[in-house]
Amino acid sequence: FFRRGTSVVSVSPCPSPAMRIAAAFGLAAAYDNGAPHSKLPPLGWSSWVALAPDAHHPIFDFCDEAAVRHAIDAYHSLGLYDAGYRHFHLDDCWAGGRNSSGFLYPEKRHFPNGMKAVVDYA
């Protein structure tokens, strides 16, 4: 293993000459679909068993608008976004059910302003 910038590169005991050159110069290919940050690994935070009302942490499969907003604030204040983390994964705790078309809708009691307000806040 050796470090180049902030990347750690693992080199097998007998790499080919091309592999040695690529590793030495930090050359790598990444899929680029044109979306912002598509060349980065999926760095982020997930709400799985991380949220609860007030100071009662954690409660399995719970989330509400206030808890999610606090998590979003922490995500930014801890510097995760500035460090390159671009994904904030909110587990299915927000869903209240499915409508007649099969689309999920938010739990009205926990998300009185709907999910758009939470996404806009993030």
C-alpha positions, -999 to +999 in steps of 0.1 A: +000+000+000+011+035-006-005+069-003-009+094-032-027+126-021-057+113-001-060+080-019-046+047-007-035+024-035-030-013-030-004-029-053-003-067-058+031-084-052+038-088-090+019-061-108+024-057-146+045-028-157+014-009-169-001-014-134+030-001-117+030+030-139-006+037-133-002+032-095+029+054-094+012+083-111-022+078-095-038+072-128-073+058-125-105+057-146-138+066-131-172+063-146-185+098-155-222+100-164-221+138-164-239+141-130-221+163-104-197+142-083-203+110-104-166+102-104-166+101-066-174+070-045-208+072-028-198+090+003-226+098+026-246+093+058-275+070+064-303+074+089-306+036+097-314+035+134-299+069+140-328+092+148-354+097+175-376+124+190-359+148+215-329+132+232-341+096+230-316+081+206-318+059+187-353+044+181-355+018+154-372+030+122-381+064+135-377+098+119-396+131+119-390+165+103-372+179+134-348+150+138-340+149+101-333+187+101-310+183+131-292+155+113-288+177+082-274+205+103-249+181+119-239+167+085-229+202+075-215+215+108-193+184+111-178+192+077-190+161+059-203+181+029-171+201+027-151+168+029-168+155-003-198+136+011-227+144-011-253+118-002-277+121+028-296+088+029-329+089+047-342+054+053-379+045+047-389+058+082-404+088+065-430+068+045-466+068+056-478+043+030-485+041-007-512+060-027-535+043-053-508+047-079-482+029-057-461+060-049-449+064-014-462+094+006-448+109+038-461+101+073-483+132+078-479+133+116-440+133+114-437+153+082-465+179+083-447+200+056-441+170+033-408+158+020-402+187-004-396+210+026-370+185+040-352+181+007-351+218+001-337+223+036-310+197+029 
